[in-house]
Amino acid sequence: MKEYEYVCQECGQQIEVNGPMREAIVENGCPVCSAPADTDHFSQT
Ligand SMILES: [Zn+2]
């Protein structure tokens, strides 16, 4: 189940993610462009 929507501030990619995916993106950066991601870049769906 997707709980959050991530919008990359760098490349504009929008990705629907669940909790663990959100943590992985915060830790590793955007899956598309590797830009640093912050919890602010996620909105709850
Ligand atoms: Zn990106």
mmCIF file of the protein (N, C-alpha, C, O) and its ligand, coordinates in Angstrom:
data_MODEL
# 
_entry.id   MODEL 
# 
loop_
_entity.id 
_entity.type 
_entity.pdbx_number_of_molecules 
1 polymer     1 
2 non-polymer 1 
# 
_entity_poly.entity_id                      1 
_entity_poly.type                           'polypeptide(L)' 
_entity_poly.nstd_linkage                   no 
_entity_poly.nstd_monomer                   no 
_entity_poly.pdbx_seq_one_letter_code       MKEYEYVCQECGQQIEVNGPMREAIVENGCPVCSAPADTDHFSQT 
_entity_poly.pdbx_seq_one_letter_code_can   MKEYEYVCQECGQQIEVNGPMREAIVENGCPVCSAPADTDHFSQT 
_entity_poly.pdbx_strand_id                 A 
# 
loop_
_entity_poly_seq.entity_id 
_entity_poly_seq.num 
_entity_poly_seq.mon_id 
_entity_poly_seq.hetero 
1 1  MET n 
1 2  LYS n 
1 3  GLU n 
1 4  TYR n 
1 5  GLU n 
1 6  TYR n 
1 7  VAL n 
1 8  CYS n 
1 9  GLN n 
1 10 GLU n 
1 11 CYS n 
1 12 GLY n 
1 13 GLN n 
1 14 GLN n 
1 15 ILE n 
1 16 GLU n 
1 17 VAL n 
1 18 ASN n 
1 19 GLY n 
1 20 PRO n 
1 21 MET n 
1 22 ARG n 
1 23 GLU n 
1 24 ALA n 
1 25 ILE n 
1 26 VAL n 
1 27 GLU n 
1 28 ASN n 
1 29 GLY n 
1 30 CYS n 
1 31 PRO n 
1 32 VAL n 
1 33 CYS n 
1 34 SER n 
1 35 ALA n 
1 36 PRO n 
1 37 ALA n 
1 38 ASP n 
1 39 THR n 
1 40 ASP n 
1 41 HIS n 
1 42 PHE n 
1 43 SER n 
1 44 GLN n 
1 45 THR n 
# 
loop_
_struct_asym.id 
_struct_asym.entity_id 
A 1 
B 2 
# 
loop_
_chem_comp.id 
_chem_comp.type 
_chem_comp.mon_nstd_flag 
ALA 'L-peptide linking' y 
ARG 'L-peptide linking' y 
ASN 'L-peptide linking' y 
ASP 'L-peptide linking' y 
CYS 'L-peptide linking' y 
GLN 'L-peptide linking' y 
GLU 'L-peptide linking' y 
GLY 'peptide linking'   y 
HIS 'L-peptide linking' y 
ILE 'L-peptide linking' y 
LYS 'L-peptide linking' y 
MET 'L-peptide linking' y 
PHE 'L-peptide linking' y 
PRO 'L-peptide linking' y 
SER 'L-peptide linking' y 
THR 'L-peptide linking' y 
TYR 'L-peptide linking' y 
VAL 'L-peptide linking' y 
ZN  non-polymer         . 
# 
_pdbx_entity_nonpoly.entity_id   2 
_pdbx_entity_nonpoly.name        ? 
_pdbx_entity_nonpoly.comp_id     ZN 
# 
_pdbx_nonpoly_scheme.asym_id         B 
_pdbx_nonpoly_scheme.entity_id       2 
_pdbx_nonpoly_scheme.mon_id          ZN 
_pdbx_nonpoly_scheme.ndb_seq_num     1 
_pdbx_nonpoly_scheme.pdb_seq_num     101 
_pdbx_nonpoly_scheme.auth_seq_num    101 
_pdbx_nonpoly_scheme.pdb_mon_id      ZN 
_pdbx_nonpoly_scheme.auth_mon_id     ZN 
_pdbx_nonpoly_scheme.pdb_strand_id   A 
_pdbx_nonpoly_scheme.pdb_ins_code    . 
# 
loop_
_atom_site.group_PDB 
_atom_site.id 
_atom_site.type_symbol 
_atom_site.label_atom_id 
_atom_site.label_alt_id 
_atom_site.label_comp_id 
_atom_site.label_asym_id 
_atom_site.label_entity_id 
_atom_site.label_seq_id 
_atom_site.pdbx_PDB_ins_code 
_atom_site.Cartn_x 
_atom_site.Cartn_y 
_atom_site.Cartn_z 
_atom_site.occupancy 
_atom_site.B_iso_or_equiv 
_atom_site.pdbx_formal_charge 
_atom_site.auth_seq_id 
_atom_site.auth_comp_id 
_atom_site.auth_asym_id 
_atom_site.auth_atom_id 
_atom_site.pdbx_PDB_model_num 
ATOM   1   N  N  . MET A 1 1  ? 0.844  -1.200 0.000   1.00 0.00 ? 1   MET A N  1 
ATOM   2   C  CA . MET A 1 1  ? 0.000  0.000  0.000   1.00 0.00 ? 1   MET A CA 1 
ATOM   3   C  C  . MET A 1 1  ? 0.878  1.248  0.000   1.00 0.00 ? 1   MET A C  1 
ATOM   4   O  O  . MET A 1 1  ? 1.798  1.378  0.807   1.00 0.00 ? 1   MET A O  1 
ATOM   5   N  N  . LYS A 1 2  ? 0.575  2.159  -0.919  1.00 0.00 ? 2   LYS A N  1 
ATOM   6   C  CA . LYS A 1 2  ? 1.378  3.377  -1.020  1.00 0.00 ? 2   LYS A CA 1 
ATOM   7   C  C  . LYS A 1 2  ? 0.816  4.441  -0.075  1.00 0.00 ? 2   LYS A C  1 
ATOM   8   O  O  . LYS A 1 2  ? -0.376 4.748  -0.092  1.00 0.00 ? 2   LYS A O  1 
ATOM   9   N  N  . GLU A 1 3  ? 1.682  4.976  0.722   1.00 0.00 ? 3   GLU A N  1 
ATOM   10  C  CA . GLU A 1 3  ? 1.235  5.909  1.759   1.00 0.00 ? 3   GLU A CA 1 
ATOM   11  C  C  . GLU A 1 3  ? 1.687  7.344  1.528   1.00 0.00 ? 3   GLU A C  1 
ATOM   12  O  O  . GLU A 1 3  ? 1.096  8.285  2.057   1.00 0.00 ? 3   GLU A O  1 
ATOM   13  N  N  . TYR A 1 4  ? 2.743  7.500  0.730   1.00 0.00 ? 4   TYR A N  1 
ATOM   14  C  CA . TYR A 1 4  ? 3.311  8.830  0.545   1.00 0.00 ? 4   TYR A CA 1 
ATOM   15  C  C  . TYR A 1 4  ? 3.572  9.083  -0.928  1.00 0.00 ? 4   TYR A C  1 
ATOM   16  O  O  . TYR A 1 4  ? 3.728  8.153  -1.720  1.00 0.00 ? 4   TYR A O  1 
ATOM   17  N  N  . GLU A 1 5  ? 3.617  10.346 -1.273  1.00 0.00 ? 5   GLU A N  1 
ATOM   18  C  CA . GLU A 1 5  ? 4.071  10.711 -2.606  1.00 0.00 ? 5   GLU A CA 1 
ATOM   19  C  C  . GLU A 1 5  ? 5.339  11.536 -2.463  1.00 0.00 ? 5   GLU A C  1 
ATOM   20  O  O  . GLU A 1 5  ? 5.374  12.557 -1.777  1.00 0.00 ? 5   GLU A O  1 
ATOM   21  N  N  . TYR A 1 6  ? 6.366  11.062 -3.129  1.00 0.00 ? 6   TYR A N  1 
ATOM   22  C  CA . TYR A 1 6  ? 7.637  11.779 -3.135  1.00 0.00 ? 6   TYR A CA 1 
ATOM   23  C  C  . TYR A 1 6  ? 7.727  12.612 -4.399  1.00 0.00 ? 6   TYR A C  1 
ATOM   24  O  O  . TYR A 1 6  ? 7.472  12.112 -5.494  1.00 0.00 ? 6   TYR A O  1 
ATOM   25  N  N  . VAL A 1 7  ? 8.088  13.875 -4.256  1.00 0.00 ? 7   VAL A N  1 
ATOM   26  C  CA . VAL A 1 7  ? 8.341  14.725 -5.409  1.00 0.00 ? 7   VAL A CA 1 
ATOM   27  C  C  . VAL A 1 7  ? 9.773  15.224 -5.292  1.00 0.00 ? 7   VAL A C  1 
ATOM   28  O  O  . VAL A 1 7  ? 10.120 15.940 -4.354  1.00 0.00 ? 7   VAL A O  1 
ATOM   29  N  N  . CYS A 1 8  ? 10.592 14.837 -6.253  1.00 0.00 ? 8   CYS A N  1 
ATOM   30  C  CA . CYS A 1 8  ? 11.996 15.242 -6.229  1.00 0.00 ? 8   CYS A CA 1 
ATOM   31  C  C  . CYS A 1 8  ? 12.124 16.721 -6.573  1.00 0.00 ? 8   CYS A C  1 
ATOM   32  O  O  . CYS A 1 8  ? 11.575 17.189 -7.571  1.00 0.00 ? 8   CYS A O  1 
ATOM   33  N  N  . GLN A 1 9  ? 12.853 17.444 -5.736  1.00 0.00 ? 9   GLN A N  1 
ATOM   34  C  CA . GLN A 1 9  ? 13.047 18.873 -5.963  1.00 0.00 ? 9   GLN A CA 1 
ATOM   35  C  C  . GLN A 1 9  ? 14.034 19.127 -7.099  1.00 0.00 ? 9   GLN A C  1 
ATOM   36  O  O  . GLN A 1 9  ? 14.108 20.233 -7.633  1.00 0.00 ? 9   GLN A O  1 
ATOM   37  N  N  . GLU A 1 10 ? 14.782 18.104 -7.459  1.00 0.00 ? 10  GLU A N  1 
ATOM   38  C  CA . GLU A 1 10 ? 15.835 18.264 -8.452  1.00 0.00 ? 10  GLU A CA 1 
ATOM   39  C  C  . GLU A 1 10 ? 15.341 17.926 -9.857  1.00 0.00 ? 10  GLU A C  1 
ATOM   40  O  O  . GLU A 1 10 ? 15.472 18.736 -10.774 1.00 0.00 ? 10  GLU A O  1 
ATOM   41  N  N  . CYS A 1 11 ? 14.770 16.720 -10.027 1.00 0.00 ? 11  CYS A N  1 
ATOM   42  C  CA . CYS A 1 11 ? 14.375 16.267 -11.361 1.00 0.00 ? 11  CYS A CA 1 
ATOM   43  C  C  . CYS A 1 11 ? 12.859 16.278 -11.557 1.00 0.00 ? 11  CYS A C  1 
ATOM   44  O  O  . CYS A 1 11 ? 12.375 16.046 -12.665 1.00 0.00 ? 11  CYS A O  1 
ATOM   45  N  N  . GLY A 1 12 ? 12.107 16.548 -10.481 1.00 0.00 ? 12  GLY A N  1 
ATOM   46  C  CA . GLY A 1 12 ? 10.660 16.663 -10.615 1.00 0.00 ? 12  GLY A CA 1 
ATOM   47  C  C  . GLY A 1 12 ? 9.921  15.336 -10.646 1.00 0.00 ? 12  GLY A C  1 
ATOM   48  O  O  . GLY A 1 12 ? 8.701  15.310 -10.810 1.00 0.00 ? 12  GLY A O  1 
ATOM   49  N  N  . GLN A 1 13 ? 10.640 14.244 -10.493 1.00 0.00 ? 13  GLN A N  1 
ATOM   50  C  CA . GLN A 1 13 ? 10.016 12.931 -10.514 1.00 0.00 ? 13  GLN A CA 1 
ATOM   51  C  C  . GLN A 1 13 ? 9.038  12.769 -9.351  1.00 0.00 ? 13  GLN A C  1 
ATOM   52  O  O  . GLN A 1 13 ? 9.347  13.123 -8.213  1.00 0.00 ? 13  GLN A O  1 
ATOM   53  N  N  . GLN A 1 14 ? 7.862  12.234 -9.651  1.00 0.00 ? 14  GLN A N  1 
ATOM   54  C  CA . GLN A 1 14 ? 6.890  11.942 -8.598  1.00 0.00 ? 14  GLN A CA 1 
ATOM   55  C  C  . GLN A 1 14 ? 6.773  10.436 -8.459  1.00 0.00 ? 14  GLN A C  1 
ATOM   56  O  O  . GLN A 1 14 ? 6.573  9.722  -9.442  1.00 0.00 ? 14  GLN A O  1 
ATOM   57  N  N  . ILE A 1 15 ? 6.900  9.963  -7.235  1.00 0.00 ? 15  ILE A N  1 
ATOM   58  C  CA . ILE A 1 15 ? 6.864  8.526  -6.983  1.00 0.00 ? 15  ILE A CA 1 
ATOM   59  C  C  . ILE A 1 15 ? 5.984  8.262  -5.768  1.00 0.00 ? 15  ILE A C  1 
ATOM   60  O  O  . ILE A 1 15 ? 6.123  8.920  -4.736  1.00 0.00 ? 15  ILE A O  1 
ATOM   61  N  N  . GLU A 1 16 ? 5.083  7.300  -5.897  1.00 0.00 ? 16  GLU A N  1 
ATOM   62  C  CA . GLU A 1 16 ? 4.297  6.892  -4.743  1.00 0.00 ? 16  GLU A CA 1 
ATOM   63  C  C  . GLU A 1 16 ? 5.059  5.806  -3.999  1.00 0.00 ? 16  GLU A C  1 
ATOM   64  O  O  . GLU A 1 16 ? 5.521  4.834  -4.596  1.00 0.00 ? 16  GLU A O  1 
ATOM   65  N  N  . VAL A 1 17 ? 5.183  5.981  -2.703  1.00 0.00 ? 17  VAL A N  1 
ATOM   66  C  CA . VAL A 1 17 ? 5.998  5.069  -1.905  1.00 0.00 ? 17  VAL A CA 1 
ATOM   67  C  C  . VAL A 1 17 ? 5.275  4.683  -0.617  1.00 0.00 ? 17  VAL A C  1 
ATOM   68  O  O  . VAL A 1 17 ? 4.324  5.337  -0.191  1.00 0.00 ? 17  VAL A O  1 
ATOM   69  N  N  . ASN A 1 18 ? 5.759  3.603  -0.015  1.00 0.00 ? 18  ASN A N  1 
ATOM   70  C  CA . ASN A 1 18 ? 5.284  3.233  1.319   1.00 0.00 ? 18  ASN A CA 1 
ATOM   71  C  C  . ASN A 1 18 ? 6.342  3.660  2.350   1.00 0.00 ? 18  ASN A C  1 
ATOM   72  O  O  . ASN A 1 18 ? 7.351  4.269  1.994   1.00 0.00 ? 18  ASN A O  1 
ATOM   73  N  N  . GLY A 1 19 ? 6.106  3.341  3.609   1.00 0.00 ? 19  GLY A N  1 
ATOM   74  C  CA . GLY A 1 19 ? 7.005  3.785  4.665   1.00 0.00 ? 19  GLY A CA 1 
ATOM   75  C  C  . GLY A 1 19 ? 8.456  3.375  4.488   1.00 0.00 ? 19  GLY A C  1 
ATOM   76  O  O  . GLY A 1 19 ? 9.338  4.233  4.544   1.00 0.00 ? 19  GLY A O  1 
ATOM   77  N  N  . PRO A 1 20 ? 8.738  2.087  4.274   1.00 0.00 ? 20  PRO A N  1 
ATOM   78  C  CA . PRO A 1 20 ? 10.135 1.661  4.103   1.00 0.00 ? 20  PRO A CA 1 
ATOM   79  C  C  . PRO A 1 20 ? 10.804 2.286  2.886   1.00 0.00 ? 20  PRO A C  1 
ATOM   80  O  O  . PRO A 1 20 ? 11.989 2.617  2.927   1.00 0.00 ? 20  PRO A O  1 
ATOM   81  N  N  . MET A 1 21 ? 10.047 2.448  1.801   1.00 0.00 ? 21  MET A N  1 
ATOM   82  C  CA . MET A 1 21 ? 10.621 3.082  0.602   1.00 0.00 ? 21  MET A CA 1 
ATOM   83  C  C  . MET A 1 21 ? 10.958 4.539  0.887   1.00 0.00 ? 21  MET A C  1 
ATOM   84  O  O  . MET A 1 21 ? 11.963 5.069  0.413   1.00 0.00 ? 21  MET A O  1 
ATOM   85  N  N  . ARG A 1 22 ? 10.091 5.171  1.674   1.00 0.00 ? 22  ARG A N  1 
ATOM   86  C  CA . ARG A 1 22 ? 10.324 6.569  2.044   1.00 0.00 ? 22  ARG A CA 1 
ATOM   87  C  C  . ARG A 1 22 ? 11.641 6.679  2.818   1.00 0.00 ? 22  ARG A C  1 
ATOM   88  O  O  . ARG A 1 22 ? 12.464 7.553  2.546   1.00 0.00 ? 22  ARG A O  1 
ATOM   89  N  N  . GLU A 1 23 ? 11.822 5.796  3.767   1.00 0.00 ? 23  GLU A N  1 
ATOM   90  C  CA . GLU A 1 23 ? 13.059 5.831  4.550   1.00 0.00 ? 23  GLU A CA 1 
ATOM   91  C  C  . GLU A 1 23 ? 14.275 5.590  3.668   1.00 0.00 ? 23  GLU A C  1 
ATOM   92  O  O  . GLU A 1 23 ? 15.320 6.216  3.847   1.00 0.00 ? 23  GLU A O  1 
ATOM   93  N  N  . ALA A 1 24 ? 14.128 4.675  2.712   1.00 0.00 ? 24  ALA A N  1 
ATOM   94  C  CA . ALA A 1 24 ? 15.249 4.374  1.816   1.00 0.00 ? 24  ALA A CA 1 
ATOM   95  C  C  . ALA A 1 24 ? 15.603 5.582  0.960   1.00 0.00 ? 24  ALA A C  1 
ATOM   96  O  O  . ALA A 1 24 ? 16.780 5.852  0.723   1.00 0.00 ? 24  ALA A O  1 
ATOM   97  N  N  . ILE A 1 25 ? 14.589 6.311  0.496   1.00 0.00 ? 25  ILE A N  1 
ATOM   98  C  CA . ILE A 1 25 ? 14.860 7.490  -0.330  1.00 0.00 ? 25  ILE A CA 1 
ATOM   99  C  C  . ILE A 1 25 ? 15.494 8.597  0.501   1.00 0.00 ? 25  ILE A C  1 
ATOM   100 O  O  . ILE A 1 25 ? 16.408 9.279  0.039   1.00 0.00 ? 25  ILE A O  1 
ATOM   101 N  N  . VAL A 1 26 ? 15.007 8.776  1.735   1.00 0.00 ? 26  VAL A N  1 
ATOM   102 C  CA . VAL A 1 26 ? 15.617 9.786  2.612   1.00 0.00 ? 26  VAL A CA 1 
ATOM   103 C  C  . VAL A 1 26 ? 17.088 9.444  2.855   1.00 0.00 ? 26  VAL A C  1 
ATOM   104 O  O  . VAL A 1 26 ? 17.941 10.328 2.932   1.00 0.00 ? 26  VAL A O  1 
ATOM   105 N  N  . GLU A 1 27 ? 17.366 8.145  2.974   1.00 0.00 ? 27  GLU A N  1 
ATOM   106 C  CA . GLU A 1 27 ? 18.730 7.720  3.268   1.00 0.00 ? 27  GLU A CA 1 
ATOM   107 C  C  . GLU A 1 27 ? 19.625 7.792  2.031   1.00 0.00 ? 27  GLU A C  1 
ATOM   108 O  O  . GLU A 1 27 ? 20.773 8.230  2.114   1.00 0.00 ? 27  GLU A O  1 
ATOM   109 N  N  . ASN A 1 28 ? 19.091 7.355  0.875   1.00 0.00 ? 28  ASN A N  1 
ATOM   110 C  CA . ASN A 1 28 ? 19.933 7.184  -0.317  1.00 0.00 ? 28  ASN A CA 1 
ATOM   111 C  C  . ASN A 1 28 ? 19.762 8.266  -1.367  1.00 0.00 ? 28  ASN A C  1 
ATOM   112 O  O  . ASN A 1 28 ? 20.568 8.359  -2.293  1.00 0.00 ? 28  ASN A O  1 
ATOM   113 N  N  . GLY A 1 29 ? 18.723 9.087  -1.240  1.00 0.00 ? 29  GLY A N  1 
ATOM   114 C  CA . GLY A 1 29 ? 18.483 10.116 -2.243  1.00 0.00 ? 29  GLY A CA 1 
ATOM   115 C  C  . GLY A 1 29 ? 17.479 9.652  -3.286  1.00 0.00 ? 29  GLY A C  1 
ATOM   116 O  O  . GLY A 1 29 ? 16.980 8.527  -3.242  1.00 0.00 ? 29  GLY A O  1 
ATOM   117 N  N  . CYS A 1 30 ? 17.198 10.545 -4.221  1.00 0.00 ? 30  CYS A N  1 
ATOM   118 C  CA . CYS A 1 30 ? 16.230 10.269 -5.275  1.00 0.00 ? 30  CYS A CA 1 
ATOM   119 C  C  . CYS A 1 30 ? 16.647 9.044  -6.087  1.00 0.00 ? 30  CYS A C  1 
ATOM   120 O  O  . CYS A 1 30 ? 17.802 8.957  -6.505  1.00 0.00 ? 30  CYS A O  1 
ATOM   121 N  N  . PRO A 1 31 ? 15.734 8.095  -6.320  1.00 0.00 ? 31  PRO A N  1 
ATOM   122 C  CA . PRO A 1 31 ? 16.075 6.909  -7.111  1.00 0.00 ? 31  PRO A CA 1 
ATOM   123 C  C  . PRO A 1 31 ? 16.406 7.233  -8.554  1.00 0.00 ? 31  PRO A C  1 
ATOM   124 O  O  . PRO A 1 31 ? 17.071 6.445  -9.226  1.00 0.00 ? 31  PRO A O  1 
ATOM   125 N  N  . VAL A 1 32 ? 15.957 8.372  -9.039  1.00 0.00 ? 32  VAL A N  1 
ATOM   126 C  CA . VAL A 1 32 ? 16.185 8.735  -10.440 1.00 0.00 ? 32  VAL A CA 1 
ATOM   127 C  C  . VAL A 1 32 ? 17.497 9.507  -10.606 1.00 0.00 ? 32  VAL A C  1 
ATOM   128 O  O  . VAL A 1 32 ? 18.326 9.155  -11.445 1.00 0.00 ? 32  VAL A O  1 
ATOM   129 N  N  . CYS A 1 33 ? 17.679 10.553 -9.809  1.00 0.00 ? 33  CYS A N  1 
ATOM   130 C  CA . CYS A 1 33 ? 18.831 11.440 -10.024 1.00 0.00 ? 33  CYS A CA 1 
ATOM   131 C  C  . CYS A 1 33 ? 19.793 11.482 -8.839  1.00 0.00 ? 33  CYS A C  1 
ATOM   132 O  O  . CYS A 1 33 ? 20.815 12.166 -8.895  1.00 0.00 ? 33  CYS A O  1 
ATOM   133 N  N  . SER A 1 34 ? 19.475 10.757 -7.768  1.00 0.00 ? 34  SER A N  1 
ATOM   134 C  CA . SER A 1 34 ? 20.340 10.675 -6.594  1.00 0.00 ? 34  SER A CA 1 
ATOM   135 C  C  . SER A 1 34 ? 20.441 11.974 -5.800  1.00 0.00 ? 34  SER A C  1 
ATOM   136 O  O  . SER A 1 34 ? 21.297 12.092 -4.923  1.00 0.00 ? 34  SER A O  1 
ATOM   137 N  N  . ALA A 1 35 ? 19.583 12.950 -6.092  1.00 0.00 ? 35  ALA A N  1 
ATOM   138 C  CA . ALA A 1 35 ? 19.588 14.186 -5.310  1.00 0.00 ? 35  ALA A CA 1 
ATOM   139 C  C  . ALA A 1 35 ? 19.187 13.872 -3.870  1.00 0.00 ? 35  ALA A C  1 
ATOM   140 O  O  . ALA A 1 35 ? 18.355 12.996 -3.634  1.00 0.00 ? 35  ALA A O  1 
ATOM   141 N  N  . PRO A 1 36 ? 19.769 14.580 -2.915  1.00 0.00 ? 36  PRO A N  1 
ATOM   142 C  CA . PRO A 1 36 ? 19.405 14.351 -1.518  1.00 0.00 ? 36  PRO A CA 1 
ATOM   143 C  C  . PRO A 1 36 ? 17.917 14.597 -1.292  1.00 0.00 ? 36  PRO A C  1 
ATOM   144 O  O  . PRO A 1 36 ? 17.356 15.577 -1.785  1.00 0.00 ? 36  PRO A O  1 
ATOM   145 N  N  . ALA A 1 37 ? 17.287 13.700 -0.545  1.00 0.00 ? 37  ALA A N  1 
ATOM   146 C  CA . ALA A 1 37 ? 15.857 13.825 -0.267  1.00 0.00 ? 37  ALA A CA 1 
ATOM   147 C  C  . ALA A 1 37 ? 15.661 14.103 1.211   1.00 0.00 ? 37  ALA A C  1 
ATOM   148 O  O  . ALA A 1 37 ? 16.402 13.607 2.059   1.00 0.00 ? 37  ALA A O  1 
ATOM   149 N  N  . ASP A 1 38 ? 14.657 14.899 1.498   1.00 0.00 ? 38  ASP A N  1 
ATOM   150 C  CA . ASP A 1 38 ? 14.317 15.234 2.871   1.00 0.00 ? 38  ASP A CA 1 
ATOM   151 C  C  . ASP A 1 38 ? 12.892 14.777 3.125   1.00 0.00 ? 38  ASP A C  1 
ATOM   152 O  O  . ASP A 1 38 ? 12.110 14.621 2.187   1.00 0.00 ? 38  ASP A O  1 
ATOM   153 N  N  . THR A 1 39 ? 12.553 14.563 4.384   1.00 0.00 ? 39  THR A N  1 
ATOM   154 C  CA . THR A 1 39 ? 11.179 14.156 4.700   1.00 0.00 ? 39  THR A CA 1 
ATOM   155 C  C  . THR A 1 39 ? 10.176 15.209 4.245   1.00 0.00 ? 39  THR A C  1 
ATOM   156 O  O  . THR A 1 39 ? 9.009  14.889 4.017   1.00 0.00 ? 39  THR A O  1 
ATOM   157 N  N  . ASP A 1 40 ? 10.615 16.464 4.109   1.00 0.00 ? 40  ASP A N  1 
ATOM   158 C  CA . ASP A 1 40 ? 9.741  17.545 3.621   1.00 0.00 ? 40  ASP A CA 1 
ATOM   159 C  C  . ASP A 1 40 ? 9.264  17.294 2.195   1.00 0.00 ? 40  ASP A C  1 
ATOM   160 O  O  . ASP A 1 40 ? 8.250  17.854 1.779   1.00 0.00 ? 40  ASP A O  1 
ATOM   161 N  N  . HIS A 1 41 ? 9.975  16.466 1.444   1.00 0.00 ? 41  HIS A N  1 
ATOM   162 C  CA . HIS A 1 41 ? 9.658  16.238 0.044   1.00 0.00 ? 41  HIS A CA 1 
ATOM   163 C  C  . HIS A 1 41 ? 8.581  15.170 -0.162  1.00 0.00 ? 41  HIS A C  1 
ATOM   164 O  O  . HIS A 1 41 ? 8.245  14.811 -1.290  1.00 0.00 ? 41  HIS A O  1 
ATOM   165 N  N  . PHE A 1 42 ? 8.056  14.680 0.945   1.00 0.00 ? 42  PHE A N  1 
ATOM   166 C  CA . PHE A 1 42 ? 7.007  13.666 0.886   1.00 0.00 ? 42  PHE A CA 1 
ATOM   167 C  C  . PHE A 1 42 ? 5.695  14.258 1.358   1.00 0.00 ? 42  PHE A C  1 
ATOM   168 O  O  . PHE A 1 42 ? 5.654  14.993 2.345   1.00 0.00 ? 42  PHE A O  1 
ATOM   169 N  N  . SER A 1 43 ? 4.628  13.937 0.655   1.00 0.00 ? 43  SER A N  1 
ATOM   170 C  CA . SER A 1 43 ? 3.303  14.308 1.143   1.00 0.00 ? 43  SER A CA 1 
ATOM   171 C  C  . SER A 1 43 ? 2.523  13.027 1.393   1.00 0.00 ? 43  SER A C  1 
ATOM   172 O  O  . SER A 1 43 ? 2.679  12.039 0.676   1.00 0.00 ? 43  SER A O  1 
ATOM   173 N  N  . GLN A 1 44 ? 1.698  13.055 2.400   1.00 0.00 ? 44  GLN A N  1 
ATOM   174 C  CA . GLN A 1 44 ? 0.916  11.877 2.739   1.00 0.00 ? 44  GLN A CA 1 
ATOM   175 C  C  . GLN A 1 44 ? -0.279 11.774 1.800   1.00 0.00 ? 44  GLN A C  1 
ATOM   176 O  O  . GLN A 1 44 ? -0.938 12.771 1.505   1.00 0.00 ? 44  GLN A O  1 
ATOM   177 N  N  . THR A 1 45 ? -0.546 10.568 1.339   1.00 0.00 ? 45  THR A N  1 
ATOM   178 C  CA . THR A 1 45 ? -1.658 10.385 0.397   1.00 0.00 ? 45  THR A CA 1 
ATOM   179 C  C  . THR A 1 45 ? -2.874 9.797  1.100   1.00 0.00 ? 45  THR A C  1 
ATOM   180 O  O  . THR A 1 45 ? -3.905 9.573  0.466   1.00 0.00 ? 45  THR A O  1 
HETATM 181 ZN ZN . ZN  B 2 .  ? 15.406 13.321 -8.670  1.00 0.00 2 101 ZN  A ZN 1 
# 
